Amino acid sequence: MSESVVHVSELTKVFKVPEREAGLRAAAKSLFHRETRDVRAVNAVSFEIGPGEVVGFLGPNGAGKTTTLKMLSGLLFPTSGEARVLGYVPSRREKDYLRQMTLVMGNRNQLQWDLPAMDSFELNRAIYRLTREDFVAIRDEMIELLDIGDLVRKPVRQLSLGERMKVEVVGSLLHRPQVLFLLTSHYMADVVALCRRVIVIHHGRIMFDGNLSGLSDRFAAYKTIEVALADGSSELGRYGDVLERDGDRVKLRVPKAETPRIAALLLSEQQVVDLTIEDPPIEDVIELVFAEGSA
């Protein structure tokens, strides 16, 4: 196997958060003696990412996703543990490393708000000292790929969030980085389309690291059976929970362990025209993972 591009071992980040009681006396006291408490945002996480992998990094708000990616991009110094990306220690912020990575965050802009994106692209060219030939080639390729020829000539402030993220991605890729850290999507459809592997983090700890399909196998306690009947009037509640009915099509939720037996019963006892068995939607599985992590 090729050497890992991202190596993380027991990576931990603890923030010291000031706290005090309400009231004037407590405010005055805090001027001389400030009480703090430790908040462990990332707690001894470990994982490896190889060349060419597209990995979904999932978790609810406050799970530790942003803190982890900020440590990997060099914006935060770890409290303990080890992180290496492309063989570099990110917190050292060496120029050779910074030229080979990029971080896109949905709530931060790298492009000038009042200027067209094309002008900011030129600024990035100067910062990374790109030759005109290389710059124009990658710029035009990305603009065509994302179909944003009209957008890059408008001031960034006039773009919708989705349009702005497209031009932000182009700006981040102009210097041809080897690693892209992307913080933009809350849509599980994107994860399903792009990622074979997911890492799920909750309360600063990794709860799952593996194939997306394995997430359902591990955490989902049920499957759905969608059945089309010749006699659409049949009552199927005794086979499982009826999630929806549309004419002669019925969707049932059944315990995972019981799925083969219930499917066989449906086929033998009902006039079945079609039957499909599916895992629950990935959004539902993720909610189950988070619920387990909170228990």
SVG drawing of the C-alpha trace seen along z (x, -y; Angstrom):
<svg xmlns="http://www.w3.org/2000/svg" viewBox="-58 -46 67 65">
<polyline fill="none" stroke="black" stroke-width="0.4" points="0.0,0.0 1.2,-3.5 2.4,-5.7 -0.3,-7.7 -1.0,-11.2 -2.7,-12.0 -1.4,-10.4 -3.1,-11.1 -2.2,-9.4 -3.9,-10.2 -4.5,-13.7 -6.0,-15.8 -7.0,-19.5 -8.0,-20.9 -9.2,-24.5 -9.2,-26.4 -12.5,-28.2 -13.0,-31.1 -16.0,-30.9 -17.5,-32.9 -20.7,-33.4 -23.1,-36.2 -22.9,-39.5 -20.7,-42.4 -18.7,-40.8 -17.8,-37.8 -16.9,-40.2 -14.5,-42.1 -13.0,-38.9 -12.3,-37.6 -10.1,-40.7 -7.6,-39.3 -8.2,-35.5 -9.9,-34.0 -11.4,-30.6 -11.2,-28.3 -12.3,-24.8 -10.9,-22.4 -12.9,-21.6 -11.6,-18.6 -12.7,-19.4 -10.8,-16.5 -9.9,-13.4 -7.2,-11.1 -8.3,-10.5 -6.3,-8.3 -6.7,-7.6 -4.8,-7.3 -5.8,-8.5 -4.1,-7.3 -3.4,-8.9 -6.5,-9.5 -9.0,-8.8 -12.1,-10.9 -13.2,-10.6 -16.3,-12.1 -15.7,-13.5 -19.0,-13.5 -20.4,-14.7 -22.9,-17.0 -22.2,-20.6 -19.5,-20.7 -18.3,-17.1 -14.7,-18.2 -14.7,-18.2 -13.6,-21.8 -11.0,-21.6 -9.5,-18.5 -9.3,-20.0 -7.8,-23.2 -5.0,-21.2 -4.4,-19.3 -4.2,-22.6 -1.9,-24.2 -4.3,-26.8 -4.3,-25.2 -1.5,-23.7 -2.4,-20.3 -2.4,-19.8 -1.0,-16.3 -0.7,-13.5 0.8,-13.5 -0.4,-14.8 1.4,-14.6 0.2,-15.6 2.3,-14.8 5.1,-14.1 4.9,-17.6 3.9,-18.6 1.1,-21.1 1.6,-23.2 5.0,-24.2 3.4,-26.0 6.3,-25.4 6.0,-27.1 6.5,-23.8 3.6,-22.4 1.3,-25.4 1.9,-25.3 0.6,-21.7 -2.6,-22.0 -5.8,-24.0 -8.7,-24.5 -12.2,-25.6 -14.5,-26.7 -18.1,-27.6 -18.2,-30.5 -14.9,-32.0 -14.0,-33.9 -10.7,-33.8 -12.0,-35.9 -12.4,-39.7 -16.1,-40.4 -16.4,-43.5 -14.4,-42.2 -15.1,-39.7 -13.6,-36.3 -11.3,-36.6 -9.5,-39.5 -9.0,-37.4 -7.7,-34.5 -5.0,-36.9 -4.1,-37.7 -3.7,-34.0 -1.5,-33.6 0.8,-36.3 0.8,-34.8 1.7,-31.3 4.0,-32.7 2.3,-30.7 3.5,-31.1 0.9,-32.7 0.7,-29.6 0.1,-27.2 -2.4,-29.6 -4.5,-30.1 -4.6,-26.4 -5.9,-25.3 -8.2,-28.4 -9.9,-27.8 -10.2,-24.1 -11.9,-24.6 -14.2,-27.3 -15.4,-25.1 -15.7,-22.0 -17.9,-23.9 -19.7,-25.9 -19.2,-29.3 -18.0,-31.4 -20.6,-34.0 -20.2,-34.0 -16.4,-34.8 -17.0,-38.2 -19.6,-39.3 -18.6,-40.8 -18.5,-37.9 -21.1,-39.7 -23.7,-39.3 -23.4,-35.5 -25.6,-33.0 -24.0,-30.8 -23.8,-27.9 -22.3,-30.0 -19.8,-31.5 -18.7,-28.1 -18.0,-27.1 -15.7,-30.1 -14.1,-29.5 -13.3,-26.0 -11.7,-27.2 -9.6,-29.8 -8.4,-27.1 -7.3,-24.7 -5.3,-27.2 -2.0,-26.2 -2.7,-22.5 -2.6,-21.4 -2.0,-17.7 -4.6,-17.8 -8.0,-19.5 -9.7,-19.9 -13.3,-20.8 -15.8,-22.2 -18.9,-23.1 -21.6,-20.4 -24.3,-19.3 -26.0,-17.2 -25.6,-13.5 -26.3,-13.1 -22.9,-14.7 -21.3,-12.2 -23.0,-9.2 -22.0,-10.4 -18.4,-11.2 -17.2,-9.1 -16.6,-5.4 -15.2,-5.9 -16.5,-7.9 -15.1,-8.9 -17.8,-9.7 -16.7,-11.9 -18.8,-12.7 -17.8,-14.4 -14.3,-14.6 -14.0,-10.8 -14.1,-8.7 -17.2,-6.4 -16.8,-4.9 -14.2,-4.6 -15.0,-2.5 -17.0,-2.0 -20.2,-4.0 -22.1,-0.7 -20.7,0.6 -22.3,-2.3 -25.7,-0.9 -24.6,2.6 -23.2,1.5 -25.7,-1.1 -29.0,-0.5 -31.3,1.9 -33.8,2.1 -34.2,2.3 -37.0,1.1 -39.0,3.4 -40.9,1.8 -43.5,4.1 -45.9,3.7 -49.1,5.8 -51.5,7.1 -54.2,6.4 -53.3,3.0 -56.0,3.2 -54.1,5.8 -53.3,4.7 -49.5,5.3 -49.2,3.9 -48.6,7.4 -45.3,7.7 -43.8,4.4 -44.3,0.7 -46.0,-0.8 -44.0,-3.9 -46.0,-5.0 -48.5,-3.7 -48.9,-4.9 -51.6,-3.0 -50.5,0.6 -47.0,-0.2 -46.3,0.1 -43.0,-0.7 -42.4,1.3 -39.8,0.9 -38.7,4.2 -36.0,5.4 -32.8,6.2 -32.5,9.7 -36.1,10.4 -35.8,9.1 -35.2,12.5 -38.1,14.2 -40.6,11.3 -39.6,11.0 -40.3,14.8 -43.7,14.4 -44.7,11.6 -43.8,13.6 -45.7,16.7 -48.7,15.0 -49.4,12.0 -49.8,11.4 -46.4,9.6 -45.7,7.9 -42.3,6.4 -40.3,6.4 -37.1,4.5 -35.1,4.4 -33.0,1.4 -30.9,0.0 -32.5,-3.1 -31.5,-6.5 -28.0,-7.5 -29.4,-10.6 -31.4,-8.3 -28.3,-6.1 -26.2,-9.2 -28.8,-10.2 -28.7,-6.8 -24.9,-7.0 -25.1,-10.4 -27.9,-9.2 -25.7,-6.2 -22.8,-8.6 -24.9,-10.8 -26.1,-7.8"/>
</svg>
